[in-house]
Amino acid sequence: MKCRHCGAELRLPFLDLGSAPPSNAYLTEAALRGPETWYPLSVLVCESCWLVQTEDHAGREQLFDADYAYFSSYSSSWLAHAKAYVEAMRARFSLGAQSNVVEVAANDGYLLQYVKQAGIPCYGVEPTTSTAVAARKLGIEIVERFFGVALARELVAAGRGADLTAANNVLAHVPDINDFVGGFAILLKEQGVATFEFPHLLRMVQECQFDTAYHEHYSYLSLTAVQRVFAANGLKVFDVEELPTHGGSLRVYAQRADTGRHAMAPAVDALLARERAAGVSSPAFYAGFQREAERIKRELLEFLLQAKKDGRKVGAYGAAAKGNTLMNFAGVRPDLLPYVVDLNPAKQDKYMPGSRIPIVGEAHLRQDRPDLVLILPWNLRTEITAQLSYIREWGGRFVTAVPRLTVN
C-alpha cells in the first residue's frame, strides 16, 4: 500500500486488530440471519511524511451511507463544546450578518444551530442522508455531497465562499486527504479561516487509545503530518489549540497560503517541538503500541470472565465506534456482555456489528440493575457517570477498559 498523501510505500506497522465489520454498520434483527462483511483492520505509518493510516479495504460510500447512525447531538458535553466554539470564533474573527460560515461534515446540525442562532449566514456539507435530514429539521441548509476540490469549485462559482469553515472530527475520515484539504483552499475567501479538530496521535499513543482505530478513520493525525499535508494543498497552519475532547484533540487554524495574513502563533512551533521530542518522526515512537492493545484486551476479557464466574451482572453504555473496535478485537459476545445502552433511537433495537450485542434504551438499565456498567466511550466518562449516577443506589459501579481497567 502507498501513502494516501505522499505516495511513499508503507512498510512500518503500527497496529493490527485482525478484522472487523465497519464500526457503524449496526444490524437489524432481520440482518442477524445473514452474513456480515468483515475487513482487515491494520494501521501503518508512512516514514516519509509520518501520516499514520488504516489499510484501505472499504470505500467511503460503504462506510458513510444513507443510514449512518452517528448523531453528534446525543452528547450534552459535545453540544456545549460546539456552542463555545461558535462564540469563540464569532469574537476572534468578527463574524456577523455579512459573514458566511460553512461546516464540512455538519452531521445533524449540532454546531450550525448555534451559528444560525447568532444570526450568521451558514450552510453545511454532509454526505449522509440520515444526519442531513436531522439538520434540515433545525432549519439548516445542507449540501448533501462528499466534500473535495470539485464541490468547492462549484460552491465558489455559485458565490458561496466561506469566511470560516469548520471541520470537526472529519479530517481523519477521508480517504483522499489531498482532495479534501485542497477543497478548503478553494472554498475560503481571501482572508478566510479554516478550523479542523481531530484526535491527536500523540495522545492516542501515550494513552494507548487503540480503540479509536476503525475503518472509518483512514488517518491518525499529528501536527507534524497535518502541517505537511496542508502545505502541499494550499493551506498554511497559523495556530493550534489542545482540547480535551475525544481523549485529547487538536484544533488547527489554517488560512490560504497565497492570501492569508494571520501571523504564526507560538503554539505551532511549540507543539511541533513537543512532537519531535516525543519521537513522532521516528519508528521507535510506534513500537510497542500493539503490545499495549493486547494487554488491554486481556485485562477486559479476564475481568468479564471473572464477573461471569462470580455471578455479577454486567451491562455496557454507549454503542460507540470505539466500543465496536474493543468488542471485536477482544472477542466479547452477548454471553459476557448481554446488552449496550444508548440514547440514540437510531441505534436502539439494533445490534452491535460483529459482536451482535443488543442495543437497548436507558430504561433497560434501571430494570436490570447491573452490578457493573462498562463505559465504552471512555472519553465521555464524566458525562456518563453523572447521567447514570443512580446505579450507585443499588451498589452499581462503573468500569472503563482504556488505557487500563478501572472500576469505581
C-alpha positions in Angstrom: 0.0 0.0 0.0 1.2 3.5 -0.8 0.7 6.6 1.5 -2.5 8.5 0.8 -0.7 11.8 1.0 2.8 11.5 -0.5 2.7 8.1 -2.3 5.6 6.5 -0.5 5.5 2.8 0.1 4.1 1.9 3.6 6.2 -0.6 5.5 6.2 0.4 9.2 3.4 -1.4 11.1 1.6 0.3 13.9 -1.5 -1.7 14.9 -3.1 -4.9 13.7 -6.6 -5.7 15.1 -7.3 -8.6 12.9 -10.6 -8.0 11.1 -13.9 -6.3 11.9 -17.0 -5.1 10.1 -17.5 -1.3 9.7 -17.9 0.2 13.1 -21.2 2.0 12.3 -22.8 -0.9 10.4 -25.4 -1.6 13.1 -27.6 -4.7 12.5 -31.3 -5.0 12.4 -32.9 -8.2 13.8 -33.5 -9.4 10.2 -29.9 -8.8 9.4 -28.8 -11.2 12.2 -30.0 -14.1 10.0 -27.5 -13.1 7.3 -23.7 -12.7 7.0 -21.7 -9.6 7.7 -18.8 -8.3 5.7 -15.6 -8.1 7.7 -12.5 -6.2 6.5 -8.9 -6.5 7.8 -8.2 -3.7 10.3 -4.5 -2.7 10.3 -2.7 0.6 10.6 0.6 1.6 9.0 3.0 4.5 9.2 4.4 6.5 6.4 8.1 7.0 7.1 8.3 9.8 4.6 5.6 12.2 5.7 4.6 10.4 9.0 0.9 10.2 8.2 -0.5 7.2 10.1 -3.2 5.4 8.1 -5.5 2.4 8.0 -5.2 0.0 5.2 -7.8 0.8 2.6 -10.4 -2.1 2.1 -13.7 -0.3 2.1 -14.9 2.7 0.1 -16.3 5.8 1.7 -19.8 5.2 0.3 -19.9 1.8 2.1 -18.9 3.4 5.4 -20.9 6.7 5.3 -24.2 5.5 3.8 -27.8 6.8 4.0 -28.4 5.0 7.3 -25.2 6.3 9.0 -26.1 6.1 12.7 -23.7 8.6 14.4 -25.6 11.7 15.6 -23.5 14.3 17.4 -26.3 15.9 19.3 -26.8 12.9 21.8 -23.8 14.2 23.8 -24.5 17.2 26.0 -20.8 17.9 26.5 -20.2 17.9 22.7 -23.1 20.3 22.3 -21.6 22.6 24.9 -18.2 22.3 23.1 -19.9 23.3 19.8 -21.6 26.3 21.3 -18.4 27.5 22.9 -16.6 27.2 19.6 -19.2 29.3 17.8 -18.9 32.0 20.5 -15.1 32.0 20.4 -14.9 32.1 16.6 -17.5 34.9 16.4 -15.4 37.0 18.8 -12.0 36.2 17.3 -12.8 36.7 13.7 -15.6 39.3 14.0 -18.2 37.2 12.3 -21.6 38.7 11.7 -24.5 39.1 9.3 -22.1 39.8 6.4 -20.1 36.6 7.0 -20.6 33.1 5.7 -19.8 30.0 7.8 -19.6 26.6 6.3 -19.3 23.4 8.2 -18.0 20.3 6.4 -19.3 17.2 8.0 -22.2 19.1 9.5 -23.8 15.9 10.8 -27.2 16.6 12.5 -26.7 20.4 12.8 -25.2 20.2 16.3 -22.9 23.1 15.6 -24.6 25.2 12.9 -27.7 25.6 15.0 -25.6 28.0 17.2 -24.3 29.8 14.1 -27.8 30.3 12.9 -29.0 31.4 16.4 -26.2 34.1 16.3 -27.6 35.5 13.1 -24.6 34.5 11.0 -25.4 33.1 7.5 -24.3 29.5 7.2 -24.7 26.1 5.5 -23.4 22.6 5.9 -21.9 20.0 3.7 -22.9 16.4 4.8 -23.0 13.3 2.7 -25.1 11.0 5.0 -28.8 11.3 4.5 -29.8 10.3 8.0 -27.9 13.1 9.6 -28.7 15.6 6.9 -32.4 15.1 7.4 -31.9 15.8 11.1 -30.0 19.0 10.4 -32.7 20.3 7.9 -35.3 19.8 10.7 -33.3 22.5 12.5 -33.7 24.8 9.6 -30.1 24.4 8.4 -29.3 24.2 4.7 -27.3 21.1 3.8 -25.5 20.3 0.6 -25.7 16.5 0.6 -22.4 15.7 -1.0 -18.9 14.4 -0.2 -16.6 17.4 0.0 -13.5 17.9 -2.1 -12.0 20.2 -4.8 -14.8 19.6 -7.3 -17.6 20.6 -4.9 -15.6 23.5 -3.5 -15.2 24.9 -7.1 -19.0 24.6 -7.6 -19.7 26.4 -4.4 -17.3 29.3 -5.1 -18.7 29.6 -8.6 -22.2 30.0 -7.0 -20.9 32.8 -4.8 -20.8 30.6 -1.7 -17.2 31.1 -0.5 -16.5 30.9 3.2 -15.2 33.4 5.8 -14.9 30.5 8.2 -15.0 26.8 7.7 -15.4 24.2 10.5 -14.4 20.6 10.1 -14.7 18.7 13.3 -13.7 15.1 13.5 -13.7 14.6 9.8 -10.1 15.0 8.6 -9.4 11.5 9.8 -12.4 10.2 8.0 -11.5 11.0 4.4 -9.7 8.5 2.0 -8.4 11.2 -0.3 -6.9 13.6 2.2 -5.2 15.8 -0.5 -8.5 16.3 -2.4 -10.3 17.1 0.9 -7.8 19.6 2.2 -7.4 21.2 -1.3 -11.1 21.9 -1.3 -10.7 24.2 1.7 -8.0 26.2 0.0 -10.6 26.9 -2.8 -13.7 27.4 -0.7 -12.1 30.0 1.6 -12.3 33.7 0.8 -9.0 35.5 0.5 -8.9 36.2 4.3 -11.0 33.2 5.3 -10.0 30.9 8.1 -10.4 27.1 8.3 -10.5 25.2 11.6 -10.1 21.5 11.9 -10.5 19.4 15.0 -9.2 15.8 15.2 -7.9 13.4 17.9 -4.2 13.9 18.5 -1.9 11.0 17.6 0.4 11.9 20.4 -2.4 11.3 23.0 -3.5 8.2 21.2 -0.1 6.6 21.6 0.7 7.9 25.1 -2.6 6.6 26.4 -3.0 3.6 24.2 -6.3 4.7 22.7 -6.2 1.8 20.3 -10.0 1.5 20.1 -10.1 4.8 18.2 -8.8 2.7 15.2 -11.6 1.6 12.9 -12.2 1.6 9.1 -13.9 5.0 9.1 -10.7 6.5 10.5 -8.5 6.5 7.4 -5.8 8.7 9.2 -4.4 9.2 12.7 -3.0 12.7 12.8 -0.1 14.6 14.3 0.5 18.3 13.7 3.7 17.2 12.1 1.8 15.3 9.3 -1.1 17.8 9.1 1.2 20.7 8.5 2.8 18.9 5.6 -0.5 17.8 4.1 -1.9 21.4 4.4 1.3 23.0 2.9 1.1 20.7 -0.1 -2.6 21.6 -0.7 -2.6 25.4 -0.4 -3.2 25.9 3.3 -0.9 27.3 5.9 -1.3 26.5 9.6 -1.1 29.6 11.8 -2.4 28.5 15.2 -3.2 25.3 17.2 -5.0 24.6 20.4 -5.0 21.4 22.5 -8.5 20.3 23.5 -9.8 17.6 26.0 -12.4 16.2 23.5 -12.2 12.7 22.3 -9.5 11.8 24.7 -7.3 14.7 23.6 -7.7 16.6 20.3 -6.1 19.4 18.3 -7.9 22.4 16.9 -5.8 23.6 14.0 -6.3 27.0 12.4 -5.3 27.4 8.8 -5.5 30.1 6.0 -4.9 30.2 2.3 -1.2 30.1 1.7 -1.5 32.7 -1.1 -3.6 35.4 0.6 -3.8 34.7 4.3 -2.4 37.3 6.6 -2.6 35.8 10.1 0.7 35.7 11.9 2.1 32.4 13.1 1.2 31.8 16.7 4.0 30.5 19.0 1.8 27.5 19.9 2.5 25.9 16.4 6.3 25.7 16.8 5.9 24.7 20.5 3.7 21.7 19.7 5.8 20.7 16.7 8.8 20.7 19.1 7.0 18.5 21.6 6.1 16.0 18.8 9.7 15.9 17.8 10.9 15.3 21.3 8.3 12.5 21.7 9.7 10.9 18.5 6.7 11.2 16.2 9.1 11.3 13.2 10.9 8.1 14.2 9.9 4.4 14.0 10.6 3.9 17.8 7.6 6.1 18.7 5.3 3.5 17.1 6.9 0.4 18.6 5.0 -1.3 21.5 1.6 0.0 20.7 0.4 -3.4 19.5 1.6 -5.0 22.8 -0.3 -2.4 24.8 -3.5 -3.0 22.8 -3.2 -6.7 23.5 -2.7 -6.0 27.3 -6.0 -4.1 27.4 -7.8 -6.9 25.5 -6.6 -9.5 28.1 -7.5 -7.3 31.1 -11.0 -6.8 29.8 -11.6 -10.5 29.0 -10.2 -11.6 32.3 -12.5 -9.1 34.1 -15.6 -10.1 32.2 -14.9 -13.8 32.7 -14.4 -13.3 36.4 -17.6 -11.3 36.7 -19.5 -14.1 34.9 -17.9 -16.7 37.3 -18.9 -14.6 40.3 -22.4 -14.2 39.1 -22.2 -10.4 38.8 -24.5 -8.7 36.2 -22.7 -6.6 33.6 -24.1 -4.1 31.1 -22.4 -1.6 28.9 -23.1 2.0 28.0 -22.5 3.7 24.6 -22.8 1.9 21.3 -19.9 3.9 20.0 -17.5 3.1 17.2 -14.6 2.7 19.7 -16.7 0.2 21.6 -17.2 -1.8 18.5 -13.4 -1.9 17.9 -12.9 -3.1 21.5 -15.6 -5.7 21.5 -14.5 -7.2 18.2 -10.8 -7.2 19.0 -11.4 -8.8 22.4 -13.9 -11.3 21.0 -16.6 -10.2 23.5 -20.1 -11.6 22.7 -23.5 -11.4 24.4 -22.6 -14.3 26.8 -20.2 -12.0 28.6 -21.9 -8.6 27.8 -25.7 -9.1 27.3 -26.5 -5.5 26.2 -25.3 -2.0 25.5 -27.4 1.0 26.4 -27.5 4.0 24.0 -29.6 7.2 24.0 -29.7 7.4 20.2 -33.0 5.9 18.9 -31.3 5.2 15.6 -29.2 2.6 17.3 -31.8 1.2 19.8 -33.3 -2.2 19.0 -30.4 -2.9 16.7 -27.2 -4.9 17.3 -23.5 -4.1 17.5 -21.7 -5.0 14.3 -19.6 -8.1 14.7 -20.3 -8.8 18.4 -24.1 -8.7 17.8 -24.7 -7.4 21.3 -28.2 -6.0 21.6 -28.5 -2.2 21.9 -31.3 -1.0 24.3 -32.7 2.2 25.7 -31.7 3.5 29.2 -34.9 2.2 30.8 -33.4 -1.3 30.4 -30.6 -0.3 32.7 -33.0 0.6 35.5 -34.9 -2.6 35.1 -31.8 -4.9 35.0 -29.9 -3.1 37.8 -26.5 -4.4 36.8 -23.6 -4.6 39.3 -21.2 -3.2 36.7 -21.6 -0.8 33.8 -18.8 -0.8 31.2 -18.5 2.6 29.7 -17.4 2.1 26.1 -16.9 5.8 25.1 -14.4 6.4 27.8 -13.8 10.0 26.6 -17.3 10.8 27.9 -16.8 9.1 31.3 -17.5 12.2 33.4 -20.7 13.0 31.5 -21.9 9.4 31.6 -21.2 8.7 35.2 -23.1 11.9 36.2 -26.0 10.8 33.9 -26.1 7.3 35.4 -25.2 8.2 39.0 -28.4 6.4 40.1 -26.8 3.0 39.6 -25.0 3.6 42.9 -28.3 3.3 44.6 -28.2 -0.4 44.2 -24.4 -0.6 44.6 -23.5 -0.5 40.9 -20.1 0.5 39.8 -18.6 1.9 36.6 -15.8 0.3 34.5 -13.5 1.5 31.8 -11.0 -0.6 29.9 -8.8 2.1 28.3 -6.0 2.9 28.9 -6.2 0.3 31.7 -9.0 -1.5 33.5 -10.6 0.8 36.1 -13.5 0.1 38.4 -15.1 2.7 40.7 
